[in-house]
Amino acid sequence: MVLDFVVIVVGLLALVWSADQFVEGAAAIAGSVGMPPLLIGMTIVSVGTSAPEILVSLMAAIAGSGELAVGNALGSNIANIGLVLGITLLISPILVGRTTAFIDLPILIGVIILCGVSLADAVLSIVDASLLMGALVLYLLRIGSHLRRPDPNDTPPELPTMPLARALGAFLIGLIILIASSRALVWASVNVAQGFGVSELLIGLTIVAFGTSLPELAASVVSALRGHADIAIGAVVGSNMFNLLIVLALPGFFETLQLSIHDIQRDLGAVMISTVILTLLIWIGWRGADNKARLGRSAGGVFLALYVFYYLWLFHDIPQA
């Protein structure tokens, strides 16, 4: 148990350092190839920081622990909005562009509805998994279309640059250590949780979800501190999309997973509520003259309050489930 706590501390330190390298490299690459950091956040950053969720889901599915993988996917989405965006907004406001406000967030809500329809029978099958993967292909095509015709209103101010070779090195080293430190954190956290007799479902929704969301948290906080806070919203939206379309789908390719309707309604419902509130706050704050919406500290407080409320609800509900 002592070794596990040591791994957690060292993993956190490595995570923060690697996130710094990762975001610097990503921002520099974005500037050097002419891509808006928002798109970098929705593609490279999102896939990179979603890698821990994907790895955990894959290993859990192979081991026959599908509930842990499902809890990881849904719990990470809740943490990304409640914890990651909440803390980031307390550090720095975020200006949200038209594409995120009126295209990507509505698409994300549609994906959540698709997940709800797929899991309405409390079964995650290969058919459901294939449906989600098919939606992923459509989403990637949408990103490709945006890359070809980016909206100028979504382009933030010019970012600092560095030589491309250095940027690629910082990005790759940061990504590798992000994934490795996240995996170490999850491994140690699960050991601690199991030592205290915590259930597999609770591990997936809490310890594993929190651990695999740490890259998003670290990358977003570092982005905010360095004045690249716009990367955070793209990373969160993109990561949540990948969590639902890849991480949630993976167990269905290995086994037909029986779930609890009660758990689906609670956890997927929390994902929907937090996403809808995020969308509404952006729409309410929309300024047509600037083609931007501003999210500030009050929105961050709302997201953190939702995050705390969900876990109070979860810990009250789990023993009765």
VOTORDO-117281 format. One record per atom (N, C-alpha, C): residue in one letter; x, y, z. Coordinates in steps of 0.02 Angstrom, whole numbers, padded with zeros to 5 digits, always signed. Example, Ala and Ser with C-alpha at 12.3 -4.5 7.8 and 13.67 -1.06 7.14 Angstrom:
REM residues 2
A+00660-00284+00390
A+00615-00225+00390
A+00660-00165+00390
S+00642-00112+00354
S+00684-00053+00357
S+00645+00002+00394
//
This chain:
REM residues 321
M+00041-00061+00000
M+00000+00000+00000
M+00043+00063+00000
V+00100+00062+00037
V+00144+00120+00038
V+00172+00133-00032
L+00192+00079-00067
L+00218+00086-00135
L+00166+00118-00181
D+00103+00099-00173
D+00050+00127-00214
D+00044+00203-00204
F+00048+00226-00142
F+00044+00297-00129
F+00105+00334-00157
V+00164+00303-00155
V+00223+00333-00184
V+00215+00340-00260
V+00188+00288-00292
V+00176+00291-00364
V+00127+00346-00382
I+00076+00355-00341
I+00027+00408-00353
I+00060+00477-00351
V+00101+00489-00301
V+00135+00554-00294
V+00182+00566-00353
V+00225+00516-00368
V+00273+00524-00423
V+00236+00531-00489
G+00183+00493-00498
G+00143+00497-00559
G+00113+00566-00569
L+00089+00596-00516
L+00061+00664-00521
L+00113+00714-00543
L+00173+00710-00513
L+00227+00755-00532
L+00246+00746-00605
A+00252+00683-00626
A+00270+00670-00696
A+00215+00694-00743
L+00153+00688-00721
L+00096+00708-00762
L+00097+00783-00775
V+00109+00823-00723
V+00110+00895-00730
V+00167+00917-00777
W+00227+00888-00767
W+00284+00906-00810
W+00271+00887-00882
S+00246+00827-00894
S+00236+00805-00962
S+00180+00844-00996
A+00129+00864-00957
A+00075+00905-00986
A+00102+00971-01012
D+00149+01000-00975
D+00180+01063-00996
D+00214+01054-01064
Q+00255+01000-01071
Q+00289+00987-01133
Q+00239+00973-01190
F+00189+00935-01174
F+00139+00914-01223
F+00102+00974-01252
V+00078+01018-01208
V+00039+01075-01231
V+00083+01125-01270
E+00145+01135-01246
E+00190+01180-01283
E+00202+01153-01353
G+00215+01088-01358
G+00226+01059-01424
G+00165+01063-01468
A+00106+01049-01439
A+00044+01051-01478
A+00029+01122-01503
A+00038+01172-01460
A+00025+01241-01479
A+00073+01263-01534
A+00137+01243-01529
A+00186+01262-01580
A+00171+01228-01646
I+00153+01164-01643
I+00136+01128-01705
I+00075+01161-01738
A+00026+01180-01698
A-00034+01212-01724
A-00016+01275-01763
G+00029+01316-01734
G+00049+01377-01768
G+00089+01364-01831
S+00133+01313-01829
S+00179+01302-01885
S+00143+01274-01946
V+00089+01237-01936
V+00053+01209-01994
V-00010+01248-02010
G-00023+01303-01973
G-00080+01346-01988
G-00146+01320-01963
M-00146+01273-01917
M-00209+01247-01889
M-00228+01286-01826
P-00291+01303-01818
P-00313+01335-01756
P-00302+01288-01696
P-00279+01314-01640
P-00270+01272-01581
P-00334+01235-01561
L-00392+01263-01576
L-00455+01229-01562
L-00457+01161-01596
L-00436+01159-01659
L-00436+01096-01695
L-00383+01048-01669
I-00325+01076-01649
I-00274+01034-01617
I-00304+01004-01554
G-00341+01043-01516
G-00372+01018-01455
G-00421+00962-01469
M-00458+00968-01524
M-00510+00919-01539
M-00483+00856-01572
T-00421+00858-01595
T-00393+00800-01629
T-00333+00772-01591
I-00274+00803-01599
I-00213+00777-01569
I-00217+00775-01493
V-00236+00831-01462
V-00239+00833-01389
V-00292+00785-01363
S-00350+00784-01396
S-00404+00741-01372
S-00386+00667-01377
V-00359+00647-01435
V-00340+00577-01442
V-00284+00560-01394
G-00235+00604-01388
G-00178+00591-01343
G-00199+00584-01271
T-00240+00631-01247
T-00261+00628-01177
T-00316+00576-01166
S-00347+00552-01219
S-00396+00498-01212
S-00363+00429-01214
A-00299+00428-01231
A-00264+00364-01235
A-00268+00323-01170
P-00261+00355-01111
P-00268+00315-01049
P-00337+00282-01043
E-00390+00320-01059
E-00457+00290-01057
E-00463+00231-01104
I-00435+00240-01165
I-00439+00187-01215
I-00401+00125-01192
L-00341+00135-01165
L-00300+00079-01142
L-00334+00043-01084
V-00361+00081-01036
V-00395+00051-00979
V-00456+00012-01002
S-00495+00042-01048
S-00555+00008-01073
S-00537-00056-01109
L-00484-00054-01150
L-00464-00113-01187
L-00441-00169-01140
M-00400-00151-01091
M-00376-00202-01044
M-00432-00229-01000
A-00477-00185-00980
A-00534-00208-00940
A-00578-00255-00980
A-00589-00238-01043
A-00630-00281-01086
A-00598-00349-01095
I-00533-00350-01107
I-00497-00414-01116
I-00501-00456-01053
A-00498-00422-00995
A-00500-00458-00931
A-00571-00476-00910
G-00621-00457-00950
G-00690-00473-00932
G-00720-00426-00881
S-00690-00367-00873
S-00715-00317-00825
S-00747-00260-00863
G-00800-00277-00900
G-00832-00227-00943
G-00863-00169-00905
E-00889-00182-00844
E-00920-00129-00806
E-00869-00075-00787
L-00807-00096-00775
L-00755-00047-00759
L-00743-00002-00820
A-00744-00031-00880
A-00733+00008-00941
A-00790+00058-00952
V-00852+00035-00942
V-00909+00080-00951
V-00907+00136-00899
G-00892+00118-00837
G-00886+00170-00785
G-00831+00219-00801
N-00776+00194-00830
N-00720+00238-00849
N-00743+00288-00902
A-00779+00265-00953
A-00801+00309-01007
A-00848+00363-00982
L-00898+00344-00944
L-00948+00392-00920
L-00920+00437-00865
G-00882+00407-00819
G-00853+00446-00765
G-00803+00497-00791
S-00765+00480-00843
S-00717+00527-00871
S-00752+00586-00904
N-00808+00573-00937
N-00846+00628-00967
N-00870+00677-00914
I-00895+00650-00859
I-00919+00693-00804
I-00862+00733-00775
A-00804+00700-00766
A-00746+00734-00738
A-00719+00787-00786
N-00721+00774-00851
N-00695+00822-00899
N-00732+00889-00897
I-00798+00886-00890
I-00836+00949-00887
I-00836+00977-00817
G-00851+00935-00767
G-00857+00960-00699
G-00791+00981-00669
L-00741+00938-00675
L-00676+00951-00643
L-00628+00990-00688
V-00618+00964-00749
V-00567+00994-00793
V-00588+01065-00814
L-00648+01071-00843
L-00670+01138-00864
L-00681+01183-00803
G-00708+01154-00749
G-00720+01194-00689
G-00656+01227-00664
I-00603+01188-00655
I-00540+01214-00629
I-00508+01261-00680
T-00510+01243-00744
T-00480+01285-00795
T-00513+01354-00796
L-00579+01357-00791
L-00614+01421-00792
L-00600+01463-00730
L-00585+01431-00675
L-00567+01470-00616
L-00499+01503-00625
I-00457+01475-00668
I-00392+01504-00682
I-00396+01558-00735
S-00434+01544-00789
S-00437+01590-00845
S-00503+01581-00882
P-00534+01637-00904
P-00595+01630-00944
P-00579+01599-01012
I-00629+01571-01043
I-00622+01540-01109
I-00669+01574-01158
L-00645+01591-01216
L-00686+01616-01270
L-00703+01558-01316
V-00767+01545-01325
V-00790+01488-01365
V-00815+01512-01432
G-00789+01481-01486
G-00808+01501-01553
G-00872+01470-01578
R-00893+01493-01636
R-00957+01470-01665
R-00958+01395-01678
T-00903+01368-01703
T-00902+01296-01720
T-00916+01253-01659
T-00882+01268-01603
T-00893+01229-01542
T-00964+01239-01517
A-00988+01302-01517
A-01053+01319-01488
A-01111+01289-01527
F-01107+01291-01593
F-01166+01274-01633
F-01158+01212-01676
I-01100+01182-01675
I-01091+01119-01713
I-01067+01063-01668
D-01010+01072-01635
D-00980+01016-01598
D-01019+00997-01536
L-01041+01046-01496
L-01080+01029-01437
L-01147+00998-01454
P-01185+01023-01503
P-01246+00987-01523
P-01232+00917-01548
I-01176+00908-01584
I-01158+00840-01606
I-01145+00796-01545
L-01110+00822-01495
L-01096+00784-01434
L-01160+00764-01399
I-01208+00810-01395
I-01273+00793-01365
I-01307+00738-01405
G-01303+00742-01472
G-01331+00689-01514
G-01298+00622-01501
V-01232+00622-01490
V-01196+00560-01476
V-01219+00531-01409
I-01230+00574-01360
I-01254+00550-01294
I-01323+00517-01303
I-01366+00549-01343
I-01432+00519-01356
I-01424+00452-01391
L-01377+00447-01439
L-01364+00384-01473
L-01342+00330-01424
C-01299+00349-01376
C-01278+00301-01324
C-01338+00279-01282
G-01381+00326-01266
G-01441+00308-01227
G-01486+00260-01263
V-01495+00271-01328
V-01536+00226-01368
V-01503+00157-01373
S-01437+00156-01382
S-01401+00092-01388
S-01404+00052-01324
L-01404+00086-01267
L-01403+00052-01202
L-01471+00048-01169
A-01523+00065-01206
A-01591+00066-01177
A-01614-00002-01153
D-01586-00055-01184
D-01604-00123-01163
D-01556-00150-01110
A-01513-00106-01084
A-01464-00125-01032
A-01415-00177-01056
V-01402-00178-01122
V-01354-00225-01151
V-01307-00186-01197
L-01242-00198-01190
L-01193-00172-01237
L-01168-00230-01279
S-01190-00232-01342
S-01174-00288-01386
S-01127-00265-01441
I-01107-00312-01483
I-01063-00295-01539
I-01100-00250-01588
V-01166-00257-01593
V-01205-00213-01637
V-01202-00141-01611
D-01211-00133-01545
D-01207-00066-01515
D-01137-00037-01524
A-01087-00078-01513
A-01018-00055-01520
A-01003-00033-01591
S-01028-00072-01640
S-01017-00055-01710
S-01053+00010-01729
L-01112+00020-01700
L-01150+00082-01713
L-01111+00142-01688
L-01082+00136-01628
L-01043+00192-01600
L-00980+00205-01641
M-00947+00151-01664
M-00888+00159-01705
M-00905+00191-01773
G-00964+00174-01799
G-00986+00205-01861
G-00997+00280-01852
A-01024+00299-01795
A-01033+00370-01780
A-00965+00405-01774
L-00915+00369-01748
L-00848+00397-01743
L-00820+00414-01812
V-00831+00371-01860
V-00808+00384-01929
V-00840+00448-01955
L-00904+00457-01944
L-00939+00518-01966
L-00910+00580-01932
Y-00895+00573-01867
Y-00867+00630-01831
Y-00798+00648-01858
L-00757+00598-01874
L-00691+00612-01902
L-00696+00645-01971
L-00746+00625-02009
L-00757+00657-02073
L-00776+00730-02063
R-00815+00745-02012
R-00833+00814-01997
R-00773+00856-01979
I-00727+00827-01939
I-00666+00862-01921
I-00624+00875-01984
G-00621+00825-02028
G-00584+00834-02090
G-00612+00890-02133
S-00678+00895-02135
S-00710+00949-02172
S-00693+01017-02142
H-00692+01020-02075
H-00675+01083-02041
H-00602+01101-02054
L-00558+01051-02056
L-00488+01065-02070
L-00479+01096-02140
R-00520+01074-02187
R-00515+01100-02255
R-00545+01170-02260
R-00598+01183-02220
R-00632+01247-02222
R-00642+01274-02152
P-00588+01294-02117
P-00595+01319-02049
P-00633+01384-02046
D-00671+01393-01991
D-00708+01454-01979
D-00660+01506-01951
P-00651+01564-01985
P-00605+01614-01960
P-00624+01641-01891
N-00688+01636-01874
N-00709+01660-01808
N-00684+01616-01751
D-00662+01555-01768
D-00636+01510-01717
D-00560+01516-01708
T-00528+01558-01748
T-00455+01564-01745
T-00435+01612-01690
P-00398+01589-01639
P-00377+01633-01584
P-00317+01674-01605
P-00293+01719-01561
P-00233+01758-01576
P-00174+01713-01590
E-00123+01742-01624
E-00063+01704-01642
E-00028+01677-01580
L-00005+01614-01585
L+00026+01581-01528
L+00102+01584-01533
P+00137+01578-01478
P+00210+01574-01480
P+00232+01513-01521
T+00290+01519-01552
T+00315+01465-01594
T+00382+01441-01570
M+00401+01381-01593
M+00468+01353-01581
M+00485+01313-01643
P+00548+01296-01653
P+00566+01254-01711
P+00525+01191-01713
L+00505+01171-01774
L+00460+01114-01781
L+00489+01050-01750
A+00554+01038-01760
A+00585+00978-01732
A+00580+00977-01656
R+00592+01036-01626
R+00587+01040-01553
R+00514+01032-01530
A+00468+01061-01568
A+00397+01055-01551
A+00375+00982-01554
L+00396+00947-01607
L+00377+00876-01613
L+00407+00835-01557
G+00470+00850-01539
G+00503+00814-01485
G+00467+00824-01419
A+00449+00888-01404
A+00414+00903-01342
A+00346+00869-01341
F+00312+00870-01399
F+00246+00840-01403
F+00249+00764-01391
L+00296+00731-01425
L+00299+00658-01420
L+00322+00636-01350
I+00373+00669-01323
I+00397+00652-01256
I+00341+00665-01205
G+00308+00722-01211
G+00254+00738-01166
G+00198+00687-01170
L+00180+00667-01231
L+00126+00619-01241
L+00143+00552-01210
I+00205+00528-01222
I+00225+00463-01195
I+00224+00463-01119
I+00251+00516-01089
I+00252+00518-01016
I+00182+00530-00987
L+00140+00568-01023
L+00070+00576-01002
L+00036+00508-00997
I+00043+00468-01048
I+00011+00402-01049
I+00040+00357-00994
A+00107+00356-00990
A+00139+00311-00941
A+00122+00332-00870
S+00125+00397-00855
S+00110+00419-00786
S+00037+00409-00770
S-00007+00418-00819
S-00078+00407-00807
S-00092+00333-00791
R-00059+00290-00829
R-00069+00218-00817
R-00043+00199-00748
A+00015+00227-00729
A+00042+00213-00662
A-00006+00238-00608
L-00034+00297-00618
L-00081+00325-00570
L-00143+00281-00562
V-00169+00259-00619
V-00229+00216-00616
V-00213+00150-00583
W-00156+00120-00601
W-00137+00056-00571
W-00132+00061-00495
A-00098+00113-00473
A-00089+00121-00400
A-00156+00138-00366
S-00196+00180-00399
S-00260+00200-00369
S-00307+00141-00363
V-00307+00098-00414
V-00350+00038-00411
V-00327-00008-00356
N-00261-00016-00347
N-00236-00056-00292
N-00259-00030-00225
V-00255+00035-00216
V-00277+00066-00153
V-00352+00055-00144
A-00390+00066-00197
A-00463+00057-00192
A-00482-00015-00175
Q-00449-00062-00208
Q-00464-00132-00195
Q-00443-00152-00124
G-00389-00120-00100
G-00368-00133-00031
G-00420-00113+00020
F-00461-00064+00001
F-00515-00042+00046
F-00582-00075+00030
G-00581-00123-00017
G-00641-00161-00032
G-00694-00123-00073
V-00672-00077-00117
V-00719-00039-00158
V-00741-00081-00218
S-00804-00075-00239
S-00831-00115-00294
S-00800-00095-00361
E-00804-00140-00410
E-00777-00127-00477
E-00812-00068-00510
L-00878-00064-00504
L-00915-00008-00535
L-00892+00058-00506
L-00885+00061-00440
L-00864+00122-00408
L-00793+00141-00427
I-00750+00090-00436
I-00682+00103-00459
I-00683+00136-00528
G-00724+00109-00572
G-00728+00137-00640
G-00753+00208-00641
L-00803+00223-00601
L-00834+00289-00601
L-00793+00341-00563
T-00750+00319-00518
T-00715+00367-00476
T-00639+00364-00486
I-00606+00315-00457
I-00533+00312-00459
I-00507+00310-00530
V-00532+00263-00570
V-00507+00256-00639
V-00527+00316-00681
A-00589+00339-00675
A-00612+00397-00714
A-00571+00459-00696
F-00559+00470-00632
F-00520+00527-00611
F-00448+00520-00636
G-00419+00460-00628
G-00350+00450-00649
G-00340+00460-00723
T-00386+00434-00764
T-00378+00441-00836
T-00398+00510-00861
S-00431+00550-00819
S-00447+00619-00837
S-00391+00667-00817
L-00342+00643-00780
L-00288+00687-00758
L-00249+00718-00817
P-00237+00682-00872
P-00203+00715-00928
P-00243+00775-00954
E-00309+00768-00961
E-00351+00824-00982
E-00345+00882-00933
L-00347+00865-00867
L-00343+00916-00816
L-00275+00951-00819
A-00221+00912-00821
A-00154+00942-00822
A-00144+00983-00885
A-00162+00956-00944
A-00153+00991-01006
A-00194+01055-01009
S-00256+01052-00983
S-00300+01111-00986
S-00276+01165-00938
V-00254+01145-00878
V-00230+01195-00829
V-00167+01228-00856
V-00121+01189-00883
V-00060+01218-00911
V-00077+01263-00970
S-00125+01243-01011
S-00147+01285-01067
S-00172+01352-01042
A-00214+01350-00989
A-00242+01412-00961
A-00187+01457-00933
L-00140+01427-00897
L-00086+01466-00867
L-00042+01499-00920
R-00037+01467-00978
R+00005+01494-01032
R-00035+01535-01082
G-00097+01549-01067
G-00137+01591-01111
G-00167+01555-01170
H-00168+01488-01169
H-00197+01448-01224
H-00261+01414-01200
A-00301+01448-01161
A-00359+01416-01130
A-00409+01390-01180
D-00407+01417-01242
D-00453+01393-01293
D-00440+01320-01310
I-00379+01296-01299
I-00364+01225-01311
I-00406+01181-01265
A-00421+01206-01204
A-00456+01165-01155
A-00525+01145-01178
I-00564+01192-01207
I-00632+01176-01227
I-00632+01127-01285
G-00585+01136-01332
G-00580+01088-01387
G-00559+01020-01363
A-00512+01018-01315
A-00489+00954-01289
A-00544+00917-01252
V-00583+00954-01212
V-00637+00923-01173
V-00692+00896-01219
V-00714+00937-01266
V-00767+00915-01311
V-00743+00855-01353
G-00683+00860-01380
G-00657+00805-01420
G-00646+00742-01379
S-00618+00750-01319
S-00606+00692-01276
S-00671+00658-01256
N-00722+00698-01239
N-00787+00668-01222
N-00817+00630-01281
M-00807+00657-01341
M-00832+00622-01400
M-00796+00555-01407
F-00730+00554-01401
F-00692+00492-01409
F-00708+00443-01352
N-00720+00468-01292
N-00738+00424-01237
N-00802+00386-01251
L-00852+00420-01279
L-00916+00388-01293
L-00913+00343-01354
L-00875+00362-01404
L-00875+00325-01467
L-00822+00270-01472
I-00770+00275-01430
I-00718+00223-01429
I-00716+00186-01363
V-00705+00223-01308
V-00696+00192-01243
V-00759+00153-01222
L-00817+00183-01232
L-00880+00148-01214
L-00893+00090-01260
A-00873+00096-01323
A-00888+00043-01372
A-00845-00019-01364
L-00782-00011-01343
L-00734-00066-01343
L-00758-00130-01309
P-00788-00127-01249
P-00809-00190-01217
P-00858-00230-01258
G-00899-00196-01299
G-00949-00230-01340
G-00919-00275-01393
F-00857-00263-01412
F-00824-00305-01462
F-00796-00369-01431
F-00792-00372-01365
F-00763-00430-01331
F-00816-00476-01300
E-00872-00446-01279
E-00924-00485-01248
E-00989-00446-01250
T-01045-00481-01243
T-01109-00448-01234
T-01116-00432-01160
L-01115-00368-01146
L-01111-00345-01076
L-01180-00327-01050
Q-01200-00360-00996
Q-01263-00344-00962
Q-01251-00288-00912
L-01290-00235-00917
L-01283-00177-00873
L-01347-00167-00832
S-01345-00118-00788
S-01403-00101-00747
S-01437-00039-00775
I-01502-00044-00788
I-01539+00014-00813
I-01532+00072-00764
H-01535+00058-00700
H-01529+00109-00648
H-01463+00146-00654
D-01408+00109-00664
D-01342+00139-00669
D-01336+00180-00733
I-01363+00154-00788
I-01360+00189-00852
I-01397+00256-00847
Q-01457+00254-00818
Q-01496+00316-00811
Q-01460+00367-00768
R-01429+00344-00714
R-01394+00389-00669
R-01332+00419-00702
D-01289+00376-00730
D-01224+00399-00753
D-01227+00432-00822
L-01262+00401-00869
L-01270+00433-00934
L-01313+00496-00928
G-01361+00494-00881
G-01401+00554-00868
G-01358+00611-00843
A-01309+00596-00800
A-01264+00648-00774
A-01221+00676-00831
V-01200+00632-00877
V-01161+00656-00935
V-01204+00704-00977
M-01267+00685-00988
M-01312+00728-01028
M-01324+00795-00994
I-01339+00793-00929
I-01354+00855-00893
I-01296+00903-00895
S-01236+00878-00881
S-01177+00922-00880
S-01163+00950-00949
T-01172+00910-01002
T-01159+00933-01070
T-01211+00985-01091
V-01274+00973-01074
V-01327+01021-01091
V-01317+01088-01055
I-01297+01085-00992
I-01285+01147-00954
I-01227+01185-00985
L-01173+01150-01003
L-01117+01182-01037
L-01141+01217-01101
T-01181+01182-01140
T-01205+01211-01203
T-01249+01272-01190
L-01294+01267-01142
L-01339+01323-01127
L-01300+01384-01102
L-01250+01373-01059
L-01211+01430-01034
L-01174+01464-01092
I-01151+01425-01140
I-01117+01455-01198
I-01167+01494-01240
W-01225+01465-01252
W-01276+01500-01292
W-01300+01564-01257
I-01309+01560-01192
I-01332+01620-01154
I-01279+01675-01158
G-01216+01655-01156
G-01161+01705-01158
G-01139+01724-01228
W-01176+01702-01279
W-01155+01715-01347
W-01160+01790-01363
R-01107+01816-01393
R-01105+01886-01415
R-01099+01887-01491
G-01155+01902-01523
G-01157+01898-01596
G-01107+01944-01630
A-01095+02002-01600
A-01049+02050-01631
A-00978+02022-01635
D-00959+01983-01585
D-00892+01954-01582
D-00888+01883-01609
N-00947+01853-01621
N-00949+01782-01640
N-00913+01739-01589
K-00919+01755-01526
K-00888+01718-01472
K-00935+01716-01412
A-00924+01666-01370
A-00957+01664-01304
A-00902+01661-01252
R-00912+01695-01196
R-00862+01697-01143
R-00886+01656-01083
L-00846+01607-01064
L-00858+01569-01003
L-00808+01593-00951
G-00832+01611-00892
G-00788+01637-00840
G-00791+01597-00776
R-00771+01629-00720
R-00767+01594-00656
R-00834+01570-00631
S-00888+01607-00645
S-00954+01584-00622
S-00973+01518-00654
A-00957+01511-00719
A-00971+01447-00753
A-00927+01392-00723
G-00864+01408-00708
G-00821+01359-00676
G-00848+01336-00610
G-00876+01382-00571
G-00907+01364-00508
G-00967+01318-00517
V-01006+01331-00569
V-01064+01288-00584
V-01042+01217-00600
F-00990+01211-00642
F-00967+01144-00662
F-00938+01106-00602
L-00900+01139-00560
L-00872+01106-00502
L-00928+01085-00454
A-00979+01127-00446
A-01036+01110-00403
A-01072+01048-00430
L-01080+01045-00496
L-01112+00986-00527
L-01071+00923-00515
Y-01005+00930-00518
Y-00960+00874-00508
Y-00966+00848-00436
V-00966+00893-00388
V-00973+00873-00318
V-01042+00842-00306
F-01094+00872-00334
F-01162+00845-00325
F-01168+00775-00353
Y-01137+00763-00412
Y-01141+00696-00441
Y-01110+00644-00395
Y-01052+00659-00366
Y-01020+00609-00323
Y-01056+00601-00257
L-01088+00653-00232
L-01131+00644-00173
L-01189+00597-00190
W-01218+00608-00249
W-01272+00566-00274
W-01248+00494-00283
L-01189+00486-00313
L-01162+00420-00326
L-01149+00381-00262
F-01115+00411-00214
F-01098+00376-00153
F-01160+00361-00110
H-01211+00402-00117
H-01275+00387-00084
H-01311+00331-00118
D-01302+00326-00184
D-01341+00279-00225
D-01309+00210-00230
I-01243+00208-00235
I-01208+00145-00248
I-01227+00089-00198
P-01228+00102-00132
P-01244+00048-00086
P-01314+00018-00095
Q-01358+00059-00127
Q-01427+00036-00137
Q-01436+00003-00204
A-01386+00010-00249
A-01393-00015-00317
A-01391-00091-00319
//
